Amino acid sequence: MILEVCRLLEISPLEIDNQLEYIKLILGQGFRETVDVRSVDDIGNTALHYALERNWYEAATLLLKEGSYLGQVNIFNNVVIADIPDFILSSYFNDCIQLKKEWTDECTIEFDYRCLLPHENFTEQQEISRAICEMEVILYIANNDTLKHLLRHPLISSFLCIKWHNVGYSMDWSTLKMDPNIVKHAKQVVYDKNELSRIMI
């Protein structure tokens, strides 16, 4: 349903407000459990593809907040993140980090990584494929001059920190076959105590 709405978006300014309200209604509490914002059509497009295709950033932001994946690629090899302006992406990344204050002296910071995690349900035998797919969005950011500064965003930095922590501190970086921009930043996140302190505050 949400895919159909975004596919049939009208560009008339008079219709945009009505369609935005319709999308809010679909994504509202009453429908949330039955709506899959990650569903794809026959050419591999998601609702997010169509919203961004028409520069409809309000709808795109709503879809991202509901868990759309930034790395979805259609049959024309168009990755969805390619159509998101850096200011929209930066603002969304900010929203993915929430301070949860309890009625105590302690508080918790929650990171929402859903936008970085692929659609597929991987089996145990496909764990390597899953890990590679999880890095696709970060690889795109690292190779894009407009977005490269977002590698230092706490959402991305913390994600890399978790990944490299899981790999282990004894990693031989010289044997790692990955984009040099990501390797350079990942090494900094793992070894730079000041950076880690900033992320973990």
Sine and cosine of phi, psi and omega as CSV:
sin_phi,cos_phi,sin_psi,cos_psi,sin_omega,cos_omega
0.00,0.00,-0.75,0.66,-0.02,-1.00
-0.92,0.40,-0.54,0.84,0.03,-1.00
-0.91,0.41,-0.68,0.74,0.01,-1.00
-0.90,0.44,-0.67,0.74,0.00,-1.00
-0.87,0.50,-0.73,0.68,-0.04,-1.00
-0.94,0.33,-0.53,0.85,0.02,-1.00
-0.93,0.38,-0.55,0.83,-0.07,-1.00
-0.99,-0.15,0.34,0.94,-0.02,-1.00
-0.83,0.55,0.68,-0.73,0.11,-0.99
-1.00,-0.07,0.53,-0.85,0.00,-1.00
-1.00,-0.03,-0.06,1.00,0.03,-1.00
-0.90,0.43,0.80,-0.60,-0.01,-1.00
-0.85,0.53,-0.47,0.88,-0.02,-1.00
-0.94,0.35,-0.45,0.89,-0.04,-1.00
-1.00,0.00,-0.40,0.92,-0.12,-0.99
-0.84,0.55,-0.74,0.67,-0.03,-1.00
-0.87,0.49,-0.67,0.74,0.01,-1.00
-0.89,0.45,-0.68,0.73,-0.02,-1.00
-0.93,0.37,-0.58,0.82,0.05,-1.00
-0.90,0.44,-0.67,0.75,0.04,-1.00
-0.90,0.44,-0.58,0.81,0.02,-1.00
-0.91,0.41,-0.67,0.74,0.02,-1.00
-0.91,0.42,-0.66,0.76,0.06,-1.00
-0.87,0.50,-0.63,0.78,0.01,-1.00
-0.91,0.41,-0.71,0.71,0.00,-1.00
-0.89,0.46,-0.65,0.76,-0.03,-1.00
-0.99,0.11,-0.02,1.00,-0.02,-1.00
-0.94,0.35,0.09,-1.00,-0.11,-0.99
-0.82,0.57,-0.61,0.79,-0.08,-1.00
-0.91,0.41,-0.47,0.89,-0.07,-1.00
-0.92,-0.39,-0.14,0.99,-0.20,-0.98
-0.80,0.60,-0.65,0.76,-0.08,-1.00
-0.95,0.32,-0.37,0.93,-0.04,-1.00
-0.98,-0.22,-0.10,1.00,-0.04,-1.00
-0.99,-0.15,0.79,-0.61,0.04,-1.00
-0.93,-0.36,0.97,-0.24,-0.03,-1.00
-0.95,0.30,-0.18,0.98,0.00,-1.00
-0.99,-0.11,0.01,1.00,0.00,-1.00
-0.89,0.45,0.56,-0.83,-0.05,-1.00
-0.88,-0.47,0.46,-0.89,0.06,-1.00
-1.00,-0.06,-0.19,-0.98,-0.10,-0.99
-0.93,0.36,-0.24,0.97,0.06,-1.00
-0.95,-0.31,0.17,0.99,0.09,-1.00
1.00,0.06,0.15,0.99,0.03,-1.00
-0.99,0.12,0.55,-0.84,0.14,-0.99
-0.96,-0.27,0.10,-0.99,0.07,-1.00
-0.85,0.52,-0.57,0.82,0.01,-1.00
-0.90,0.43,-0.62,0.79,0.08,-1.00
-0.82,0.58,-0.76,0.66,-0.09,-1.00
-0.93,0.36,-0.63,0.77,0.03,-1.00
-0.89,0.45,-0.68,0.73,-0.02,-1.00
-0.95,0.30,-0.53,0.85,0.03,-1.00
-0.85,0.53,-0.53,0.85,-0.03,-1.00
-0.97,-0.23,0.25,0.97,0.00,-1.00
0.82,0.57,0.58,0.81,-0.01,-1.00
-0.99,-0.10,0.99,0.17,-0.20,-0.98
-0.96,0.29,-0.46,0.89,0.05,-1.00
-0.91,0.42,-0.70,0.72,0.03,-1.00
-0.92,0.39,-0.64,0.77,0.01,-1.00
-0.87,0.49,-0.67,0.74,0.01,-1.00
-0.89,0.45,-0.66,0.75,0.05,-1.00
-0.88,0.48,-0.68,0.73,-0.02,-1.00
-0.92,0.39,-0.62,0.79,0.05,-1.00
-0.90,0.44,-0.67,0.74,-0.01,-1.00
-0.91,0.42,-0.38,0.93,0.03,-1.00
-1.00,-0.02,0.03,1.00,0.12,-0.99
0.94,-0.33,0.32,0.95,0.06,-1.00
-0.89,0.45,0.52,-0.86,-0.04,-1.00
-0.99,-0.10,0.77,-0.64,-0.06,-1.00
-0.97,0.24,-0.27,0.96,-0.08,-1.00
-0.98,-0.18,0.13,0.99,-0.03,-1.00
-0.89,0.45,0.78,-0.62,-0.02,-1.00
-0.91,-0.42,0.73,-0.68,0.05,-1.00
-1.00,0.01,-0.05,-1.00,-0.08,-1.00
-0.93,0.36,-0.26,0.97,0.06,-1.00
-1.00,-0.02,0.16,0.99,0.01,-1.00
0.91,0.41,0.46,0.89,0.07,-1.00
-1.00,-0.05,0.89,-0.45,0.02,-1.00
-1.00,0.03,0.67,-0.74,-0.16,-0.99
-0.88,0.47,-0.55,0.83,-0.03,-1.00
-0.90,0.43,-0.37,0.93,-0.04,-1.00
-0.90,0.44,-0.38,0.92,-0.05,-1.00
-0.99,-0.16,0.10,0.99,-0.03,-1.00
-0.99,-0.16,0.86,-0.51,0.06,-1.00
-0.89,0.46,0.48,-0.88,-0.08,-1.00
-0.89,0.46,-0.53,0.84,-0.01,-1.00
-0.93,0.36,-0.54,0.84,0.07,-1.00
-0.94,0.35,-0.70,0.72,-0.02,-1.00
-0.91,0.42,-0.68,0.73,0.01,-1.00
-0.89,0.46,-0.70,0.72,0.02,-1.00
-0.89,0.45,-0.66,0.76,0.02,-1.00
-0.91,0.41,-0.68,0.73,0.05,-1.00
-0.85,0.53,-0.63,0.77,0.06,-1.00
-0.86,0.51,-0.66,0.75,-0.02,-1.00
-0.94,0.35,-0.31,0.95,0.00,-1.00
-0.98,0.20,-0.08,1.00,0.01,-1.00
-0.90,-0.44,0.90,-0.43,-0.09,-1.00
-0.83,-0.55,0.69,-0.73,0.10,-0.99
-1.00,-0.01,0.87,-0.49,0.01,-1.00
-0.97,-0.24,0.98,-0.17,-0.04,-1.00
-1.00,0.01,0.84,-0.55,0.06,-1.00
-0.99,-0.15,0.13,-0.99,0.03,-1.00
-0.99,0.14,0.78,0.63,0.03,-1.00
-0.64,-0.77,-0.07,-1.00,0.05,-1.00
-0.98,0.17,-0.12,0.99,-0.03,-1.00
-0.95,-0.31,0.38,-0.93,0.08,-1.00
-0.63,-0.77,0.25,-0.97,-0.05,-1.00
-0.81,-0.58,0.65,-0.76,0.12,-0.99
-0.97,-0.25,0.82,-0.57,0.00,-1.00
-0.96,-0.27,0.72,-0.70,0.05,-1.00
-0.94,-0.34,0.77,-0.64,0.04,-1.00
-0.97,-0.23,0.96,-0.27,-0.07,-1.00
-0.99,-0.14,0.19,0.98,-0.11,-0.99
-0.83,0.56,-0.59,0.81,-0.04,-1.00
-0.91,0.40,-0.30,0.96,-0.02,-1.00
-0.99,-0.11,-0.18,0.98,-0.10,-0.99
-0.99,-0.15,0.74,-0.67,-0.08,-1.00
-0.94,0.34,0.22,-0.98,-0.05,-1.00
-0.95,0.32,-0.61,0.79,-0.22,-0.98
-0.89,0.46,0.53,-0.85,0.17,-0.99
-0.99,-0.11,0.97,-0.25,-0.10,-0.99
-1.00,0.04,0.58,-0.81,0.10,-1.00
-0.99,0.11,0.11,-0.99,0.01,-1.00
-0.88,0.48,-0.55,0.83,-0.01,-1.00
-0.95,0.31,-0.26,0.97,-0.06,-1.00
-0.96,-0.27,0.33,0.94,-0.06,-1.00
-0.87,0.49,-0.59,0.81,0.01,-1.00
-0.91,0.40,-0.69,0.73,0.05,-1.00
-0.87,0.49,-0.65,0.76,0.02,-1.00
-0.89,0.46,-0.70,0.71,-0.02,-1.00
-0.89,0.46,-0.64,0.77,0.03,-1.00
-0.90,0.43,-0.71,0.71,-0.01,-1.00
-0.88,0.47,-0.58,0.82,0.01,-1.00
-0.91,0.41,-0.37,0.93,0.00,-1.00
-1.00,-0.07,-0.10,0.99,-0.07,-1.00
-0.88,0.48,-0.69,0.72,-0.01,-1.00
-0.89,0.45,-0.69,0.73,-0.01,-1.00
-0.92,0.39,-0.60,0.80,0.06,-1.00
-0.89,0.46,-0.67,0.74,0.02,-1.00
-0.89,0.46,-0.70,0.71,0.01,-1.00
-0.87,0.49,-0.68,0.73,-0.04,-1.00
-0.90,0.44,-0.52,0.85,-0.05,-1.00
-1.00,-0.05,0.01,1.00,-0.03,-1.00
-0.95,-0.31,0.89,-0.45,-0.07,-1.00
-0.87,0.50,-0.54,0.84,-0.01,-1.00
-0.95,0.30,-0.53,0.85,-0.09,-1.00
-0.98,-0.21,-0.19,0.98,-0.15,-0.99
-0.81,0.59,-0.54,0.84,0.00,-1.00
-0.89,0.46,-0.36,0.93,-0.01,-1.00
-0.95,0.30,-0.18,0.98,0.11,-0.99
-0.87,0.50,-0.43,0.90,0.00,-1.00
-1.00,-0.01,-0.01,1.00,0.05,-1.00
-0.92,0.40,0.66,-0.75,-0.03,-1.00
-0.81,0.58,-0.51,0.86,0.02,-1.00
-0.90,0.43,-0.72,0.69,-0.01,-1.00
-0.96,0.28,-0.70,0.71,0.00,-1.00
-0.85,0.52,-0.69,0.72,-0.03,-1.00
-0.93,0.36,-0.59,0.81,0.05,-1.00
-0.88,0.47,-0.72,0.70,0.05,-1.00
-0.89,0.45,-0.63,0.77,0.01,-1.00
-0.87,0.50,-0.70,0.71,0.02,-1.00
-0.89,0.45,-0.69,0.73,-0.01,-1.00
-0.87,0.49,-0.75,0.66,-0.06,-1.00
-0.96,0.28,-0.45,0.89,0.10,-0.99
-0.91,0.42,-0.65,0.76,0.03,-1.00
-0.92,0.39,-0.57,0.82,0.03,-1.00
-0.92,0.38,-0.64,0.77,0.03,-1.00
0.91,-0.42,0.49,-0.87,-0.04,-1.00
-0.97,0.25,-0.18,0.98,-0.02,-1.00
-1.00,-0.04,0.23,0.97,-0.01,-1.00
-0.84,0.55,0.72,-0.69,0.12,-0.99
-1.00,0.05,0.99,-0.12,-0.11,-0.99
-0.87,0.48,-0.45,0.89,-0.05,-1.00
-0.94,0.35,-0.35,0.94,-0.02,-1.00
-0.99,-0.13,-0.05,1.00,-0.06,-1.00
-0.97,0.23,0.85,-0.53,-0.02,-1.00
-1.00,-0.05,1.00,-0.01,-0.03,-1.00
-0.42,-0.91,0.26,-0.97,0.01,-1.00
-0.83,0.56,0.74,-0.67,-0.05,-1.00
-0.87,0.50,-0.51,0.86,0.02,-1.00
-0.90,0.44,-0.66,0.75,-0.01,-1.00
-0.94,0.34,-0.70,0.72,-0.01,-1.00
-0.86,0.50,-0.71,0.71,-0.01,-1.00
-0.86,0.50,-0.71,0.70,-0.03,-1.00
-0.95,0.32,-0.62,0.78,-0.01,-1.00
-0.89,0.45,-0.66,0.75,0.04,-1.00
-0.88,0.48,-0.63,0.78,0.00,-1.00
-0.92,0.39,-0.68,0.74,-0.01,-1.00
-0.89,0.45,-0.64,0.77,-0.04,-1.00
-0.95,0.30,-0.65,0.76,-0.17,-0.99
-0.98,-0.18,-0.32,0.95,-0.05,-1.00
-1.00,0.07,0.96,-0.28,-0.07,-1.00
-0.90,0.44,-0.55,0.83,0.01,-1.00
-0.91,0.42,-0.66,0.75,0.02,-1.00
-0.90,0.44,-0.71,0.71,0.01,-1.00
-0.88,0.47,-0.64,0.77,0.02,-1.00
-0.89,0.45,-0.64,0.77,-0.01,-1.00
-0.91,0.42,-0.63,0.77,-0.01,-1.00
-0.94,0.35,-0.65,0.76,-0.16,-0.99
-1.00,0.03,0.07,1.00,-0.02,-1.00
-0.84,0.54,0.00,0.00,0.00,0.00
